[in-house]
């Protein structure tokens, strides 16, 4: 089985070439992923059990941190990343346009960038909020009674948050975010920041990935 087919079998979707650098035959593969460790670990175990001659190394971080790391590796011409599995929907397309992705030679060819699932964002609230005072939909967050209560991640720091903002602006219109601004919404970090703020009660409402 070719290396490409082995990787494709795992459902991972983005390969980077070594930018023309010569390298010995690979016995170690690095995957950079924004998947949480508890989800990445089973992929690593399954791949290594089927390919005992290959060691799969995992670097886990948010999409923006992965982008910064890969761009630094490209500048240094020392590419460590082999496979990317991230939540940023646009940067991979840019990498492909720059000619940095490996294209399959199979028939039919496998796309260099493959999307295999969409993030599912859900509303969360601190347990101090009575059931009758909780929002029942995302659009409810624009109501005046939720002013100074909402925390979300930053779309500049989190790929899933960027996708959520893009989707909600398309679904609910940009007026939804104008209402959130009027409600003094707080935006910083990623999903873990939202959880920390809501759990502590600093903010009582927010939205995060379902797996959080």
Buried (B, 14 or more C-beta within 10 A) or exposed (E): EEBBEBBBEBEBBBBBBBEEEEEEEEEEBBBBBBBBEEEBEEBBEBBBEEBEEBBBEBBBBBBBBBBEBBEEBBEEEEBBBBBBBBBBBEBBEEBBEEEBBBBBEEEEEBEBBBEEEEBEBEBBBBEEBEEEEBBEEBBEBBEEEBEEBBBBBBBEBBBBBBBBBEBBEEEBEEEBBEBBEEBEBBBBBBBBBBBEBBEEEEBBBBBBBEEB
